[in-house]
Amino acid sequence: MAIGSISGSGLEGIYKGLDIAAGAADKIAKVSESEDAAGDLTSSMVDLQRAKVQVQASAKVLETEGRLIGSLIDIEV
């Protein structure tokens, strides 16, 4: 796997997590307009938690890539 594709995957995961969080936040903001407010709020809170985990995991991918590059540079020098 190329280094560029690792960072691309990490960034794509972060953007996906942010999109999930934005959608959940929008649903939470509109929860008072809903007939099933409790269900919508619960679903949105789960989505926010899922988005958090998505972004954290993707950040770990980028962190690992950085360590990998650092290791490669240390080996080459």
mmJSON file of the N, C-alpha and C atoms, coordinates in Angstrom:
{"data_MODEL":{"atom_site":{
"group_PDB":["ATOM","ATOM","ATOM","ATOM","ATOM","ATOM","ATOM","ATOM","ATOM","ATOM","ATOM","ATOM","ATOM","ATOM","ATOM","ATOM","ATOM","ATOM","ATOM","ATOM","ATOM","ATOM","ATOM","ATOM","ATOM","ATOM","ATOM","ATOM","ATOM","ATOM","ATOM","ATOM","ATOM","ATOM","ATOM","ATOM","ATOM","ATOM","ATOM","ATOM","ATOM","ATOM","ATOM","ATOM","ATOM","ATOM","ATOM","ATOM","ATOM","ATOM","ATOM","ATOM","ATOM","ATOM","ATOM","ATOM","ATOM","ATOM","ATOM","ATOM","ATOM","ATOM","ATOM","ATOM","ATOM","ATOM","ATOM","ATOM","ATOM","ATOM","ATOM","ATOM","ATOM","ATOM","ATOM","ATOM","ATOM","ATOM","ATOM","ATOM","ATOM","ATOM","ATOM","ATOM","ATOM","ATOM","ATOM","ATOM","ATOM","ATOM","ATOM","ATOM","ATOM","ATOM","ATOM","ATOM","ATOM","ATOM","ATOM","ATOM","ATOM","ATOM","ATOM","ATOM","ATOM","ATOM","ATOM","ATOM","ATOM","ATOM","ATOM","ATOM","ATOM","ATOM","ATOM","ATOM","ATOM","ATOM","ATOM","ATOM","ATOM","ATOM","ATOM","ATOM","ATOM","ATOM","ATOM","ATOM","ATOM","ATOM","ATOM","ATOM","ATOM","ATOM","ATOM","ATOM","ATOM","ATOM","ATOM","ATOM","ATOM","ATOM","ATOM","ATOM","ATOM","ATOM","ATOM","ATOM","ATOM","ATOM","ATOM","ATOM","ATOM","ATOM","ATOM","ATOM","ATOM","ATOM","ATOM","ATOM","ATOM","ATOM","ATOM","ATOM","ATOM","ATOM","ATOM","ATOM","ATOM","ATOM","ATOM","ATOM","ATOM","ATOM","ATOM","ATOM","ATOM","ATOM","ATOM","ATOM","ATOM","ATOM","ATOM","ATOM","ATOM","ATOM","ATOM","ATOM","ATOM","ATOM","ATOM","ATOM","ATOM","ATOM","ATOM","ATOM","ATOM","ATOM","ATOM","ATOM","ATOM","ATOM","ATOM","ATOM","ATOM","ATOM","ATOM","ATOM","ATOM","ATOM","ATOM","ATOM","ATOM","ATOM","ATOM","ATOM","ATOM","ATOM","ATOM","ATOM","ATOM","ATOM","ATOM","ATOM","ATOM","ATOM","ATOM","ATOM","ATOM","ATOM","ATOM"],
"id":[1,2,3,4,5,6,7,8,9,10,11,12,13,14,15,16,17,18,19,20,21,22,23,24,25,26,27,28,29,30,31,32,33,34,35,36,37,38,39,40,41,42,43,44,45,46,47,48,49,50,51,52,53,54,55,56,57,58,59,60,61,62,63,64,65,66,67,68,69,70,71,72,73,74,75,76,77,78,79,80,81,82,83,84,85,86,87,88,89,90,91,92,93,94,95,96,97,98,99,100,101,102,103,104,105,106,107,108,109,110,111,112,113,114,115,116,117,118,119,120,121,122,123,124,125,126,127,128,129,130,131,132,133,134,135,136,137,138,139,140,141,142,143,144,145,146,147,148,149,150,151,152,153,154,155,156,157,158,159,160,161,162,163,164,165,166,167,168,169,170,171,172,173,174,175,176,177,178,179,180,181,182,183,184,185,186,187,188,189,190,191,192,193,194,195,196,197,198,199,200,201,202,203,204,205,206,207,208,209,210,211,212,213,214,215,216,217,218,219,220,221,222,223,224,225,226,227,228,229,230,231],
"type_symbol":["N","C","C","N","C","C","N","C","C","N","C","C","N","C","C","N","C","C","N","C","C","N","C","C","N","C","C","N","C","C","N","C","C","N","C","C","N","C","C","N","C","C","N","C","C","N","C","C","N","C","C","N","C","C","N","C","C","N","C","C","N","C","C","N","C","C","N","C","C","N","C","C","N","C","C","N","C","C","N","C","C","N","C","C","N","C","C","N","C","C","N","C","C","N","C","C","N","C","C","N","C","C","N","C","C","N","C","C","N","C","C","N","C","C","N","C","C","N","C","C","N","C","C","N","C","C","N","C","C","N","C","C","N","C","C","N","C","C","N","C","C","N","C","C","N","C","C","N","C","C","N","C","C","N","C","C","N","C","C","N","C","C","N","C","C","N","C","C","N","C","C","N","C","C","N","C","C","N","C","C","N","C","C","N","C","C","N","C","C","N","C","C","N","C","C","N","C","C","N","C","C","N","C","C","N","C","C","N","C","C","N","C","C","N","C","C","N","C","C","N","C","C","N","C","C","N","C","C","N","C","C"],
"label_atom_id":["N","CA","C","N","CA","C","N","CA","C","N","CA","C","N","CA","C","N","CA","C","N","CA","C","N","CA","C","N","CA","C","N","CA","C","N","CA","C","N","CA","C","N","CA","C","N","CA","C","N","CA","C","N","CA","C","N","CA","C","N","CA","C","N","CA","C","N","CA","C","N","CA","C","N","CA","C","N","CA","C","N","CA","C","N","CA","C","N","CA","C","N","CA","C","N","CA","C","N","CA","C","N","CA","C","N","CA","C","N","CA","C","N","CA","C","N","CA","C","N","CA","C","N","CA","C","N","CA","C","N","CA","C","N","CA","C","N","CA","C","N","CA","C","N","CA","C","N","CA","C","N","CA","C","N","CA","C","N","CA","C","N","CA","C","N","CA","C","N","CA","C","N","CA","C","N","CA","C","N","CA","C","N","CA","C","N","CA","C","N","CA","C","N","CA","C","N","CA","C","N","CA","C","N","CA","C","N","CA","C","N","CA","C","N","CA","C","N","CA","C","N","CA","C","N","CA","C","N","CA","C","N","CA","C","N","CA","C","N","CA","C","N","CA","C","N","CA","C","N","CA","C","N","CA","C","N","CA","C","N","CA","C","N","CA","C","N","CA","C"],
"label_alt_id":[null,null,null,null,null,null,null,null,null,null,null,null,null,null,null,null,null,null,null,null,null,null,null,null,null,null,null,null,null,null,null,null,null,null,null,null,null,null,null,null,null,null,null,null,null,null,null,null,null,null,null,null,null,null,null,null,null,null,null,null,null,null,null,null,null,null,null,null,null,null,null,null,null,null,null,null,null,null,null,null,null,null,null,null,null,null,null,null,null,null,null,null,null,null,null,null,null,null,null,null,null,null,null,null,null,null,null,null,null,null,null,null,null,null,null,null,null,null,null,null,null,null,null,null,null,null,null,null,null,null,null,null,null,null,null,null,null,null,null,null,null,null,null,null,null,null,null,null,null,null,null,null,null,null,null,null,null,null,null,null,null,null,null,null,null,null,null,null,null,null,null,null,null,null,null,null,null,null,null,null,null,null,null,null,null,null,null,null,null,null,null,null,null,null,null,null,null,null,null,null,null,null,null,null,null,null,null,null,null,null,null,null,null,null,null,null,null,null,null,null,null,null,null,null,null,null,null,null,null,null,null],
"label_comp_id":["MET","MET","MET","ALA","ALA","ALA","ILE","ILE","ILE","GLY","GLY","GLY","SER","SER","SER","ILE","ILE","ILE","SER","SER","SER","GLY","GLY","GLY","SER","SER","SER","GLY","GLY","GLY","LEU","LEU","LEU","GLU","GLU","GLU","GLY","GLY","GLY","ILE","ILE","ILE","TYR","TYR","TYR","LYS","LYS","LYS","GLY","GLY","GLY","LEU","LEU","LEU","ASP","ASP","ASP","ILE","ILE","ILE","ALA","ALA","ALA","ALA","ALA","ALA","GLY","GLY","GLY","ALA","ALA","ALA","ALA","ALA","ALA","ASP","ASP","ASP","LYS","LYS","LYS","ILE","ILE","ILE","ALA","ALA","ALA","LYS","LYS","LYS","VAL","VAL","VAL","SER","SER","SER","GLU","GLU","GLU","SER","SER","SER","GLU","GLU","GLU","ASP","ASP","ASP","ALA","ALA","ALA","ALA","ALA","ALA","GLY","GLY","GLY","ASP","ASP","ASP","LEU","LEU","LEU","THR","THR","THR","SER","SER","SER","SER","SER","SER","MET","MET","MET","VAL","VAL","VAL","ASP","ASP","ASP","LEU","LEU","LEU","GLN","GLN","GLN","ARG","ARG","ARG","ALA","ALA","ALA","LYS","LYS","LYS","VAL","VAL","VAL","GLN","GLN","GLN","VAL","VAL","VAL","GLN","GLN","GLN","ALA","ALA","ALA","SER","SER","SER","ALA","ALA","ALA","LYS","LYS","LYS","VAL","VAL","VAL","LEU","LEU","LEU","GLU","GLU","GLU","THR","THR","THR","GLU","GLU","GLU","GLY","GLY","GLY","ARG","ARG","ARG","LEU","LEU","LEU","ILE","ILE","ILE","GLY","GLY","GLY","SER","SER","SER","LEU","LEU","LEU","ILE","ILE","ILE","ASP","ASP","ASP","ILE","ILE","ILE","GLU","GLU","GLU","VAL","VAL","VAL"],
"label_asym_id":["A","A","A","A","A","A","A","A","A","A","A","A","A","A","A","A","A","A","A","A","A","A","A","A","A","A","A","A","A","A","A","A","A","A","A","A","A","A","A","A","A","A","A","A","A","A","A","A","A","A","A","A","A","A","A","A","A","A","A","A","A","A","A","A","A","A","A","A","A","A","A","A","A","A","A","A","A","A","A","A","A","A","A","A","A","A","A","A","A","A","A","A","A","A","A","A","A","A","A","A","A","A","A","A","A","A","A","A","A","A","A","A","A","A","A","A","A","A","A","A","A","A","A","A","A","A","A","A","A","A","A","A","A","A","A","A","A","A","A","A","A","A","A","A","A","A","A","A","A","A","A","A","A","A","A","A","A","A","A","A","A","A","A","A","A","A","A","A","A","A","A","A","A","A","A","A","A","A","A","A","A","A","A","A","A","A","A","A","A","A","A","A","A","A","A","A","A","A","A","A","A","A","A","A","A","A","A","A","A","A","A","A","A","A","A","A","A","A","A","A","A","A","A","A","A","A","A","A","A","A","A"],
"label_entity_id":["1","1","1","1","1","1","1","1","1","1","1","1","1","1","1","1","1","1","1","1","1","1","1","1","1","1","1","1","1","1","1","1","1","1","1","1","1","1","1","1","1","1","1","1","1","1","1","1","1","1","1","1","1","1","1","1","1","1","1","1","1","1","1","1","1","1","1","1","1","1","1","1","1","1","1","1","1","1","1","1","1","1","1","1","1","1","1","1","1","1","1","1","1","1","1","1","1","1","1","1","1","1","1","1","1","1","1","1","1","1","1","1","1","1","1","1","1","1","1","1","1","1","1","1","1","1","1","1","1","1","1","1","1","1","1","1","1","1","1","1","1","1","1","1","1","1","1","1","1","1","1","1","1","1","1","1","1","1","1","1","1","1","1","1","1","1","1","1","1","1","1","1","1","1","1","1","1","1","1","1","1","1","1","1","1","1","1","1","1","1","1","1","1","1","1","1","1","1","1","1","1","1","1","1","1","1","1","1","1","1","1","1","1","1","1","1","1","1","1","1","1","1","1","1","1","1","1","1","1","1","1"],
"label_seq_id":[1,1,1,2,2,2,3,3,3,4,4,4,5,5,5,6,6,6,7,7,7,8,8,8,9,9,9,10,10,10,11,11,11,12,12,12,13,13,13,14,14,14,15,15,15,16,16,16,17,17,17,18,18,18,19,19,19,20,20,20,21,21,21,22,22,22,23,23,23,24,24,24,25,25,25,26,26,26,27,27,27,28,28,28,29,29,29,30,30,30,31,31,31,32,32,32,33,33,33,34,34,34,35,35,35,36,36,36,37,37,37,38,38,38,39,39,39,40,40,40,41,41,41,42,42,42,43,43,43,44,44,44,45,45,45,46,46,46,47,47,47,48,48,48,49,49,49,50,50,50,51,51,51,52,52,52,53,53,53,54,54,54,55,55,55,56,56,56,57,57,57,58,58,58,59,59,59,60,60,60,61,61,61,62,62,62,63,63,63,64,64,64,65,65,65,66,66,66,67,67,67,68,68,68,69,69,69,70,70,70,71,71,71,72,72,72,73,73,73,74,74,74,75,75,75,76,76,76,77,77,77],
"pdbx_PDB_ins_code":[null,null,null,null,null,null,null,null,null,null,null,null,null,null,null,null,null,null,null,null,null,null,null,null,null,null,null,null,null,null,null,null,null,null,null,null,null,null,null,null,null,null,null,null,null,null,null,null,null,null,null,null,null,null,null,null,null,null,null,null,null,null,null,null,null,null,null,null,null,null,null,null,null,null,null,null,null,null,null,null,null,null,null,null,null,null,null,null,null,null,null,null,null,null,null,null,null,null,null,null,null,null,null,null,null,null,null,null,null,null,null,null,null,null,null,null,null,null,null,null,null,null,null,null,null,null,null,null,null,null,null,null,null,null,null,null,null,null,null,null,null,null,null,null,null,null,null,null,null,null,null,null,null,null,null,null,null,null,null,null,null,null,null,null,null,null,null,null,null,null,null,null,null,null,null,null,null,null,null,null,null,null,null,null,null,null,null,null,null,null,null,null,null,null,null,null,null,null,null,null,null,null,null,null,null,null,null,null,null,null,null,null,null,null,null,null,null,null,null,null,null,null,null,null,null,null,null,null,null,null,null],
"Cartn_x":[0.853,0.0,0.894,0.604,1.381,1.064,2.062,1.883,0.739,0.655,-0.402,-1.788,-1.945,-3.27,-3.616,-2.594,-2.852,-3.404,-2.745,-3.227,-4.569,-4.764,-6.054,-7.174,-6.908,-7.911,-8.205,-7.151,-7.341,-8.156,-7.822,-8.562,-10.002,-10.192,-11.548,-12.393,-11.794,-12.502,-12.867,-11.962,-12.249,-13.395,-13.339,-14.417,-15.756,-15.741,-16.976,-17.526,-16.643,-17.073,-17.651,-17.024,-17.538,-18.896,-19.084,-20.388,-21.465,-21.128,-22.076,-22.436,-21.436,-21.674,-22.541,-22.287,-23.087,-24.541,-24.751,-26.12,-26.833,-26.124,-26.713,-27.02,-26.124,-26.353,-27.565,-27.722,-28.88,-30.174,-30.161,-31.348,-31.661,-30.613,-30.818,-31.42,-30.947,-31.473,-32.943,-33.371,-34.754,-35.625,-35.125,-35.852,-37.194,-37.312,-38.575,-39.675,-39.297,-40.277,-40.767,-40.153,-40.439,-41.546,-42.287,-43.319,-42.691,-41.6,-40.901,-39.598,-39.721,-38.549,-37.564,-38.062,-37.166,-36.389,-37.072,-36.41,-35.404,-35.779,-34.871,-33.64,-33.859,-32.739,-31.792,-32.354,-31.527,-30.712,-31.365,-30.69,-29.574,-29.847,-28.849,-27.664,-27.926,-26.837,-25.951,-26.579,-25.808,-24.957,-25.537,-24.788,-23.607,-23.803,-22.691,-21.565,-21.934,-20.923,-20.2,-20.952,-20.362,-19.398,-19.785,-18.927,-17.64,-17.759,-16.584,-15.599,-16.113,-15.254,-14.625,-15.404,-14.905,-13.727,-13.891,-12.831,-11.608,-11.827,-10.698,-9.914,-10.619,-9.949,-9.169,-9.753,-9.082,-7.866,-7.966,-6.812,-5.681,-6.033,-5.018,-4.326,-5.082,-4.487,-3.427,-3.772,-2.813,-1.613,-1.867,-0.788,0.162,-0.407,0.402,1.215,0.61,1.33,2.538,2.344,3.437,4.575,4.227,5.261,5.966,5.203,5.778,6.774,6.388,7.293,8.537,8.342,9.477,10.417,9.862,10.686,11.456,10.804,11.475,12.621,12.393,13.441,14.605,14.311,15.371,16.195,15.55,16.249,17.139,16.64,17.374,18.581,18.529,19.612,20.727],
"Cartn_y":[-1.178,0.0,1.235,2.153,3.382,4.321,5.105,6.057,7.019,7.501,8.445,7.877,6.571,5.983,5.807,5.651,5.565,6.893,7.987,9.291,9.616,9.198,9.42,8.697,7.46,6.695,7.344,7.801,8.462,9.732,10.547,11.797,11.53,10.535,10.189,9.759,8.991,8.567,9.734,10.693,11.88,12.675,12.889,13.63,12.909,11.584,10.814,10.985,10.914,11.106,12.488,13.496,14.862,15.021,14.357,14.395,13.739,12.609,11.926,12.833,13.479,14.378,15.563,16.115,17.256,16.852,15.679,15.193,14.964,14.385,14.142,15.452,16.416,17.719,18.411,18.28,18.863,18.219,16.895,16.193,16.622,16.795,17.224,18.621,19.497,20.864,20.881,19.902,19.851,18.89,18.367,17.349,17.859,19.135,19.665,19.641,19.559,19.503,18.083,17.102,15.702,15.162,14.182,13.52,12.523,11.9,10.922,11.534,12.573,13.327,12.451,11.598,10.76,9.79,9.168,8.228,8.916,10.087,10.838,11.304,11.741,12.208,11.054,9.911,8.738,8.325,8.263,7.894,8.882,10.147,11.176,11.107,10.807,10.681,9.476,8.387,7.215,7.58,8.333,8.769,9.66,10.531,11.374,10.534,9.528,8.643,7.868,7.415,6.691,7.598,8.852,9.82,10.053,10.144,10.342,9.189,7.967,6.793,6.761,7.122,7.159,8.129,9.321,10.332,9.903,9.35,8.901,7.79,6.835,5.735,6.248,7.166,7.725,8.552,9.243,9.997,9.046,7.886,6.882,6.381,6.248,5.842,6.859,8.146,9.189,9.21,8.989,8.944,7.777,6.631,5.46,5.705,6.365,6.704,7.589,8.557,9.441,8.676,7.728,6.91,6.024,5.505,4.67,5.465,6.654,7.512,7.84,8.137,8.414,7.226,6.026,4.816,4.626,4.874,4.729,5.721,6.942,7.963,7.585,7.075,6.652,5.515,4.606,3.473,3.939,4.865,5.328,6.18,6.89,7.798,7.064],
"Cartn_z":[0.0,0.0,0.0,-0.857,-0.968,0.19,0.565,1.669,1.373,0.133,-0.227,-0.03,-0.308,-0.136,1.34,2.178,3.618,4.121,3.761,4.22,3.583,2.338,1.686,2.41,2.83,3.575,4.923,5.59,6.881,6.762,5.766,5.565,5.14,4.285,3.859,5.055,5.954,7.158,8.055,8.174,8.989,8.377,7.066,6.403,6.541,6.434,6.594,8.009,8.999,10.38,10.62,10.023,10.168,9.487,8.353,7.682,8.54,9.149,10.033,11.208,11.794,12.929,12.525,11.346,10.881,10.671,10.097,9.899,11.22,12.179,13.493,14.207,14.104,14.735,14.124,12.821,12.143,12.64,12.799,13.31,14.744,15.556,16.946,16.981,16.103,16.058,15.663,14.879,14.397,15.195,16.304,17.051,17.576,17.866,18.386,17.327,16.056,14.973,14.71,15.353,15.073,15.972,15.429,16.23,17.2,16.793,17.631,18.132,18.944,19.396,20.162,21.046,21.854,20.972,20.031,19.125,18.23,17.711,16.849,17.618,18.854,19.67,19.99,20.343,20.637,19.42,18.28,17.035,16.702,16.892,16.595,17.55,18.803,19.772,19.436,18.994,18.559,17.344,16.412,15.233,15.617,16.596,17.058,17.656,18.415,19.0,17.899,16.91,15.78,15.012,14.834,14.143,14.931,16.244,17.097,16.931,16.966,16.819,15.426,14.409,13.03,12.903,13.453,13.365,14.183,15.365,16.186,15.493,14.907,14.214,13.007,12.281,11.107,11.507,12.627,13.126,13.511,14.058,14.389,13.123,12.034,10.757,10.342,10.424,10.054,11.002,12.276,13.266,12.966,12.639,12.303,11.043,10.074,8.85,9.171,10.044,10.436,11.093,11.964,12.604,11.577,10.623,9.57,8.733,8.358,7.581,8.404,9.678,10.559,10.651,10.736,10.785,9.494,8.378,7.086,6.943,7.399,7.315,8.224,9.425,10.343,9.748,9.044,8.442,7.296,6.498,5.327,5.69,6.795,7.177,7.775],
"occupancy":[1.0,1.0,1.0,1.0,1.0,1.0,1.0,1.0,1.0,1.0,1.0,1.0,1.0,1.0,1.0,1.0,1.0,1.0,1.0,1.0,1.0,1.0,1.0,1.0,1.0,1.0,1.0,1.0,1.0,1.0,1.0,1.0,1.0,1.0,1.0,1.0,1.0,1.0,1.0,1.0,1.0,1.0,1.0,1.0,1.0,1.0,1.0,1.0,1.0,1.0,1.0,1.0,1.0,1.0,1.0,1.0,1.0,1.0,1.0,1.0,1.0,1.0,1.0,1.0,1.0,1.0,1.0,1.0,1.0,1.0,1.0,1.0,1.0,1.0,1.0,1.0,1.0,1.0,1.0,1.0,1.0,1.0,1.0,1.0,1.0,1.0,1.0,1.0,1.0,1.0,1.0,1.0,1.0,1.0,1.0,1.0,1.0,1.0,1.0,1.0,1.0,1.0,1.0,1.0,1.0,1.0,1.0,1.0,1.0,1.0,1.0,1.0,1.0,1.0,1.0,1.0,1.0,1.0,1.0,1.0,1.0,1.0,1.0,1.0,1.0,1.0,1.0,1.0,1.0,1.0,1.0,1.0,1.0,1.0,1.0,1.0,1.0,1.0,1.0,1.0,1.0,1.0,1.0,1.0,1.0,1.0,1.0,1.0,1.0,1.0,1.0,1.0,1.0,1.0,1.0,1.0,1.0,1.0,1.0,1.0,1.0,1.0,1.0,1.0,1.0,1.0,1.0,1.0,1.0,1.0,1.0,1.0,1.0,1.0,1.0,1.0,1.0,1.0,1.0,1.0,1.0,1.0,1.0,1.0,1.0,1.0,1.0,1.0,1.0,1.0,1.0,1.0,1.0,1.0,1.0,1.0,1.0,1.0,1.0,1.0,1.0,1.0,1.0,1.0,1.0,1.0,1.0,1.0,1.0,1.0,1.0,1.0,1.0,1.0,1.0,1.0,1.0,1.0,1.0,1.0,1.0,1.0,1.0,1.0,1.0,1.0,1.0,1.0,1.0,1.0,1.0],
"B_iso_or_equiv":[0.0,0.0,0.0,0.0,0.0,0.0,0.0,0.0,0.0,0.0,0.0,0.0,0.0,0.0,0.0,0.0,0.0,0.0,0.0,0.0,0.0,0.0,0.0,0.0,0.0,0.0,0.0,0.0,0.0,0.0,0.0,0.0,0.0,0.0,0.0,0.0,0.0,0.0,0.0,0.0,0.0,0.0,0.0,0.0,0.0,0.0,0.0,0.0,0.0,0.0,0.0,0.0,0.0,0.0,0.0,0.0,0.0,0.0,0.0,0.0,0.0,0.0,0.0,0.0,0.0,0.0,0.0,0.0,0.0,0.0,0.0,0.0,0.0,0.0,0.0,0.0,0.0,0.0,0.0,0.0,0.0,0.0,0.0,0.0,0.0,0.0,0.0,0.0,0.0,0.0,0.0,0.0,0.0,0.0,0.0,0.0,0.0,0.0,0.0,0.0,0.0,0.0,0.0,0.0,0.0,0.0,0.0,0.0,0.0,0.0,0.0,0.0,0.0,0.0,0.0,0.0,0.0,0.0,0.0,0.0,0.0,0.0,0.0,0.0,0.0,0.0,0.0,0.0,0.0,0.0,0.0,0.0,0.0,0.0,0.0,0.0,0.0,0.0,0.0,0.0,0.0,0.0,0.0,0.0,0.0,0.0,0.0,0.0,0.0,0.0,0.0,0.0,0.0,0.0,0.0,0.0,0.0,0.0,0.0,0.0,0.0,0.0,0.0,0.0,0.0,0.0,0.0,0.0,0.0,0.0,0.0,0.0,0.0,0.0,0.0,0.0,0.0,0.0,0.0,0.0,0.0,0.0,0.0,0.0,0.0,0.0,0.0,0.0,0.0,0.0,0.0,0.0,0.0,0.0,0.0,0.0,0.0,0.0,0.0,0.0,0.0,0.0,0.0,0.0,0.0,0.0,0.0,0.0,0.0,0.0,0.0,0.0,0.0,0.0,0.0,0.0,0.0,0.0,0.0,0.0,0.0,0.0,0.0,0.0,0.0,0.0,0.0,0.0,0.0,0.0,0.0],
"pdbx_formal_charge":[null,null,null,null,null,null,null,null,null,null,null,null,null,null,null,null,null,null,null,null,null,null,null,null,null,null,null,null,null,null,null,null,null,null,null,null,null,null,null,null,null,null,null,null,null,null,null,null,null,null,null,null,null,null,null,null,null,null,null,null,null,null,null,null,null,null,null,null,null,null,null,null,null,null,null,null,null,null,null,null,null,null,null,null,null,null,null,null,null,null,null,null,null,null,null,null,null,null,null,null,null,null,null,null,null,null,null,null,null,null,null,null,null,null,null,null,null,null,null,null,null,null,null,null,null,null,null,null,null,null,null,null,null,null,null,null,null,null,null,null,null,null,null,null,null,null,null,null,null,null,null,null,null,null,null,null,null,null,null,null,null,null,null,null,null,null,null,null,null,null,null,null,null,null,null,null,null,null,null,null,null,null,null,null,null,null,null,null,null,null,null,null,null,null,null,null,null,null,null,null,null,null,null,null,null,null,null,null,null,null,null,null,null,null,null,null,null,null,null,null,null,null,null,null,null,null,null,null,null,null,null],
"auth_seq_id":[1,1,1,2,2,2,3,3,3,4,4,4,5,5,5,6,6,6,7,7,7,8,8,8,9,9,9,10,10,10,11,11,11,12,12,12,13,13,13,14,14,14,15,15,15,16,16,16,17,17,17,18,18,18,19,19,19,20,20,20,21,21,21,22,22,22,23,23,23,24,24,24,25,25,25,26,26,26,27,27,27,28,28,28,29,29,29,30,30,30,31,31,31,32,32,32,33,33,33,34,34,34,35,35,35,36,36,36,37,37,37,38,38,38,39,39,39,40,40,40,41,41,41,42,42,42,43,43,43,44,44,44,45,45,45,46,46,46,47,47,47,48,48,48,49,49,49,50,50,50,51,51,51,52,52,52,53,53,53,54,54,54,55,55,55,56,56,56,57,57,57,58,58,58,59,59,59,60,60,60,61,61,61,62,62,62,63,63,63,64,64,64,65,65,65,66,66,66,67,67,67,68,68,68,69,69,69,70,70,70,71,71,71,72,72,72,73,73,73,74,74,74,75,75,75,76,76,76,77,77,77],
"auth_comp_id":["MET","MET","MET","ALA","ALA","ALA","ILE","ILE","ILE","GLY","GLY","GLY","SER","SER","SER","ILE","ILE","ILE","SER","SER","SER","GLY","GLY","GLY","SER","SER","SER","GLY","GLY","GLY","LEU","LEU","LEU","GLU","GLU","GLU","GLY","GLY","GLY","ILE","ILE","ILE","TYR","TYR","TYR","LYS","LYS","LYS","GLY","GLY","GLY","LEU","LEU","LEU","ASP","ASP","ASP","ILE","ILE","ILE","ALA","ALA","ALA","ALA","ALA","ALA","GLY","GLY","GLY","ALA","ALA","ALA","ALA","ALA","ALA","ASP","ASP","ASP","LYS","LYS","LYS","ILE","ILE","ILE","ALA","ALA","ALA","LYS","LYS","LYS","VAL","VAL","VAL","SER","SER","SER","GLU","GLU","GLU","SER","SER","SER","GLU","GLU","GLU","ASP","ASP","ASP","ALA","ALA","ALA","ALA","ALA","ALA","GLY","GLY","GLY","ASP","ASP","ASP","LEU","LEU","LEU","THR","THR","THR","SER","SER","SER","SER","SER","SER","MET","MET","MET","VAL","VAL","VAL","ASP","ASP","ASP","LEU","LEU","LEU","GLN","GLN","GLN","ARG","ARG","ARG","ALA","ALA","ALA","LYS","LYS","LYS","VAL","VAL","VAL","GLN","GLN","GLN","VAL","VAL","VAL","GLN","GLN","GLN","ALA","ALA","ALA","SER","SER","SER","ALA","ALA","ALA","LYS","LYS","LYS","VAL","VAL","VAL","LEU","LEU","LEU","GLU","GLU","GLU","THR","THR","THR","GLU","GLU","GLU","GLY","GLY","GLY","ARG","ARG","ARG","LEU","LEU","LEU","ILE","ILE","ILE","GLY","GLY","GLY","SER","SER","SER","LEU","LEU","LEU","ILE","ILE","ILE","ASP","ASP","ASP","ILE","ILE","ILE","GLU","GLU","GLU","VAL","VAL","VAL"],
"auth_asym_id":["A","A","A","A","A","A","A","A","A","A","A","A","A","A","A","A","A","A","A","A","A","A","A","A","A","A","A","A","A","A","A","A","A","A","A","A","A","A","A","A","A","A","A","A","A","A","A","A","A","A","A","A","A","A","A","A","A","A","A","A","A","A","A","A","A","A","A","A","A","A","A","A","A","A","A","A","A","A","A","A","A","A","A","A","A","A","A","A","A","A","A","A","A","A","A","A","A","A","A","A","A","A","A","A","A","A","A","A","A","A","A","A","A","A","A","A","A","A","A","A","A","A","A","A","A","A","A","A","A","A","A","A","A","A","A","A","A","A","A","A","A","A","A","A","A","A","A","A","A","A","A","A","A","A","A","A","A","A","A","A","A","A","A","A","A","A","A","A","A","A","A","A","A","A","A","A","A","A","A","A","A","A","A","A","A","A","A","A","A","A","A","A","A","A","A","A","A","A","A","A","A","A","A","A","A","A","A","A","A","A","A","A","A","A","A","A","A","A","A","A","A","A","A","A","A","A","A","A","A","A","A"],
"auth_atom_id":["N","CA","C","N","CA","C","N","CA","C","N","CA","C","N","CA","C","N","CA","C","N","CA","C","N","CA","C","N","CA","C","N","CA","C","N","CA","C","N","CA","C","N","CA","C","N","CA","C","N","CA","C","N","CA","C","N","CA","C","N","CA","C","N","CA","C","N","CA","C","N","CA","C","N","CA","C","N","CA","C","N","CA","C","N","CA","C","N","CA","C","N","CA","C","N","CA","C","N","CA","C","N","CA","C","N","CA","C","N","CA","C","N","CA","C","N","CA","C","N","CA","C","N","CA","C","N","CA","C","N","CA","C","N","CA","C","N","CA","C","N","CA","C","N","CA","C","N","CA","C","N","CA","C","N","CA","C","N","CA","C","N","CA","C","N","CA","C","N","CA","C","N","CA","C","N","CA","C","N","CA","C","N","CA","C","N","CA","C","N","CA","C","N","CA","C","N","CA","C","N","CA","C","N","CA","C","N","CA","C","N","CA","C","N","CA","C","N","CA","C","N","CA","C","N","CA","C","N","CA","C","N","CA","C","N","CA","C","N","CA","C","N","CA","C","N","CA","C","N","CA","C","N","CA","C","N","CA","C","N","CA","C","N","CA","C","N","CA","C"],
"pdbx_PDB_model_num":[1,1,1,1,1,1,1,1,1,1,1,1,1,1,1,1,1,1,1,1,1,1,1,1,1,1,1,1,1,1,1,1,1,1,1,1,1,1,1,1,1,1,1,1,1,1,1,1,1,1,1,1,1,1,1,1,1,1,1,1,1,1,1,1,1,1,1,1,1,1,1,1,1,1,1,1,1,1,1,1,1,1,1,1,1,1,1,1,1,1,1,1,1,1,1,1,1,1,1,1,1,1,1,1,1,1,1,1,1,1,1,1,1,1,1,1,1,1,1,1,1,1,1,1,1,1,1,1,1,1,1,1,1,1,1,1,1,1,1,1,1,1,1,1,1,1,1,1,1,1,1,1,1,1,1,1,1,1,1,1,1,1,1,1,1,1,1,1,1,1,1,1,1,1,1,1,1,1,1,1,1,1,1,1,1,1,1,1,1,1,1,1,1,1,1,1,1,1,1,1,1,1,1,1,1,1,1,1,1,1,1,1,1,1,1,1,1,1,1,1,1,1,1,1,1,1,1,1,1,1,1]
}}}
